[in-house]
Amino acid sequence: MTTRGGPRCPARGHRGGGRQFRAGLSGNHGCPERETGSLGRFKASLRENVLGSPKELLKLSVPSLVYAVQNNMAFLALSNLDAAVYQVTYQLKIPCTALCTVLMLNRTLSKLQWVSVFMLCAGVTLVQWKPAQATKVVVEQNPLLGFGAIAIAVLCSGFAGVYFEKVLKSSDTSLWVRNIQMYLSGIIVTLVGVYLSDGAEIKEKGFFYGYTYYVWFVIFLASVGGLYTSVVVKYTDNIMKGFSAAAAIVLSTIASVMLFGLQITLTFALGTLLVCVSIYLYGLPRQDTTSIQQGETASKERVIGV
């Protein structure tokens, strides 16, 4: 990232820094106290589940590794695909998350809910759509490699989110302890990647070279957002997380219109309409999709179930 009047902040600060910095925020005492009952109980839980339970740390290292793979595959796909193609195909992570929810958590979605999921996917694509612009810069791309990378990124996104939800809801361990377990392993994975890719530059200029106040503020906002995303997953599910993220995209664009004079396009208006309708349709069924159900229903019946 290039900051105005300041040095360049390496991309490594954004590939893993935001997610891993959330672990530090998880140590905030107010919310853990409410979740565990008292500060003393939270500390005891921390010692038991973090320091004294390497098995639990290993369990939470799975989504950390998968998220790291997802981020790198997304960068690889963007380097080998047109921006518009990348934009459309990457939104397949929304139905992929729904499919992982059905297969991994023994849930059933109605036909109306499936329609709303794909409608959301189309709506987000249109909201973020930007017409391709002609450029004189010729970049050598490998579309086959790009599509392969985007497929892996989509699968990783769905699997990691649903896996984390399953771990959260399969035990009574505090949400904040689970966050710390996950991001401690994530810090290790990210540090290895950083020193493999930018080791020489870090030794020469230091790890925090280029981190201005603006960069720290962006990391802080991403960290807070990540923590509250965990709360959404804990008390709703990953599909609802996708709907809330889509609503956030729409609201932030509307804010940009009021604050910066951004022009509303026809594709944005149509995409916003699809997002709003999909949220309404998904909320119509009164079926509970927020808890893990135990059942022996076959996978095919769960996917198509009404």
C-alpha positions, -999 to +999 in steps of 0.1 A: +000+000+000+013+034-008+003+061+017+003+098+009+035+114+020+048+081+035+067+050+025+051+019+010+036-006+033+042-041+020+011-062+010+020-087+037+003-063+062-030-069+046-029-106+036-029-119+071-023-089+095-059-079+098-071-114+107-043-122+131-045-088+148-080-097+160-064-121+184-050-091+203-084-075+204-099-107+217-080-101+250-104-071+257-118-080+291-153-066+288-168-091+264-149-122+276-161-114+311-197-114+300-193-147+281-174-166+308-190-150+339-159-134+354-124-123+346-109-151+368-130-177+350-119-163+316-082-165+326-087-201+339-104-210+306-075-194+287-049-214+306-069-246+301-078-243+264-049-223+250-018-230+271-027-265+283-045-279+252-023-282+221-049-305+206-074-276+206-048-253+191-042-278+164-079-281+157-082-243+152-051-242+131-071-259+103-092-228+094-061-206+098-042-227+072-072-228+049-077-190+051-040-185+042-044-207+012-076-189+002-060-155+003-030-166-018-053-183-043-074-152-046-043-131-054-031-157-079-066-158-096-067-120-098-033-120-115-045-144-142-081-133-148-098-102-159-112-082-130-148-087-142-144-124-146-127-126-111-155-105-096-182-128-109-166-162-102-154-153-067-191-146-056-196-184-060-183-186-024-218-176-013-236-208-026-204-228-018-208-217+019-245-227+018-236-261+004-209-267+030-234-257+057-258-284+044-232-311+041-211-304+072-237-292+097-266-316+088-289-287+079-317-285+053-324-254+032-357-250+015-360-243-023-368-207-015-337-203+006-315-218-022-331-193-047-324-164-023-287-176-019-281-175-057-300-143-060-277-128-034-247-140-054-260-123-085-269-091-065-234-088-050-219-093-084-240-064-099-234-041-070-196-045-073-196-045-111-173-021-129-171-019-167-138-030-181-115-001-191-091-002-220-054-002-210-022+000-229-005-023-203-002-058-216-002-084-188+005-121-196-023-142-180-030-179-177-068-182-176-067-219-168-045-212-138-067-184-128-099-205-129-082-233-109-070-208-083-105-192-080-121-226-076-097-235-047-103-200-031-141-205-033-139-240-017-115-228+010-138-199+018-169-221+023-151-249+042-131-226+066-161-206+076-184-236+082-156-255+100-151-226+124-189-224+130-190-261+137-162-258+162-178-228+179-212-245+183-200-280+192-186-271+226-193-246+254-158-230+251-159-192+251-161-175+217-132-153+227-110-183+237-118-198+203-108-166+186-075-166+204-069-203+196-075-196+159-055-165+155-025-177+175-020-205+150-028-180+122+000-157+135+025-185+132+014-194+097+014-158+085+049-151+100+063-180+081+048-168+049+060-132+055+096-142+062+097-165+032+084-138+008+098-106+023+125-118+047+153-097+032+133-065+032+121-071+068+157-076+080+168-044+062+139-021+071+121-037+100+088-055+103+067-024+108+083-003+081+056+017+062+029+013+089+015+048+093-013+058+115-037+054+086-025+018+081-029+010+118-064+025+118-074+003+088-060-028+106-079-018+137-112-015+118-106-048+101-099-064+134-131-051+151-151-062+120-135-097+123-144-101+159-180-091+153-181-115+123-173-142+148-202-131+170-225-133+139-213-168+131-217-179+168-253-167+172-266-171+136-247-189+108-223-184+079-251-179+054-265-150+074-229-137+075-230-136+037-262-117+037-250-092+063-218-087+043-238-080+011-260-055+030-228-038+043-215-035+007-248-018-003-248+006+027-211+015+022-218+024-014-248+045-005-226+063+021-200+069-007-228+086-027-237+110+001-201+117+012-181+116-020-207+121-047-203+087-062-227+082-092-253+054-089-254+031-119-281+010-133-262-022-124-258-010-088-295-002-085-305-036-099-279-054-077-292-036-046-328-046-054-316-083-058-298-081-025-328-067-006-352-092-022-329-121-014-326-110+022-364-108+025-369-142+008-343-160+030-360-146+061-395-159+051-390-195+061-393-200+098-370-230+098-342-228+124-308-228+106-287-215+135-281-247+154-264-280+144-290-306+139-284-343+145-298-366+118-291-394+095-307-378+064-288-386+032-267-358+018-286-356-015-319-353+003-305-325+024-293-305-006-327-308-024-349-309+007-379-287+009 
